[in-house]
Amino acid sequence: MARRKGRVKDKWREKRWVTVSAPESFNNVPIAYVPITDDENAIGRVLDVTLYD
């Protein structure tokens, strides 16, 4: 019989949610909440947002 390797780590629990704001030309309105694991992963991330809302 095969042995279990232990508990599976839930990667979503390690993430924290940050608010993404629009540029000053759009009055810094909050656009979305994005999960990140590290602050360096958030820098340079590109989000596609429509202007409809």
WODA-V165729 format. One record per residue. SS is DSSP state (helix for helix, strand for strand, loop for the rest). PSI is psi in radians with two decimals (none if undefined). NEAR is the number of other C-alpha atoms within 12 Angstrom. Layout:
<<SS,PSI,NEAR> <SS,PSI,NEAR>>
This chain:
<<loop,2.49,3> <loop,2.52,4> <loop,2.61,6> <loop,2.60,7> <loop,0.11,7> <loop,-2.98,6> <loop,2.53,7> <loop,2.32,9> <loop,2.25,9> <loop,1.90,8> <helix,-0.40,11> <helix,-0.48,13> <helix,-0.45,12> <helix,-0.36,12> <loop,2.66,17> <strand,2.69,17> <strand,2.30,17> <strand,2.68,19> <strand,2.31,16> <strand,2.20,23> <strand,2.66,18> <loop,2.83,20> <loop,2.99,11> <helix,-0.52,9> <helix,-0.34,8> <helix,0.44,11> <loop,0.51,10> <loop,0.65,13> <loop,2.37,14> <strand,2.30,17> <strand,-0.87,20> <strand,2.90,18> <strand,2.24,16> <strand,2.32,23> <strand,2.34,20> <strand,2.70,21> <loop,-0.49,17> <loop,2.58,14> <helix,-0.58,15> <helix,-0.44,9> <helix,-0.38,15> <helix,-0.48,20> <loop,2.20,14> <loop,0.02,9> <loop,2.41,13> <loop,2.27,12> <loop,2.40,15> <loop,2.10,10> <loop,2.35,13> <loop,2.75,9> <loop,0.12,8> <loop,-0.77,4> <loop,none,7>>
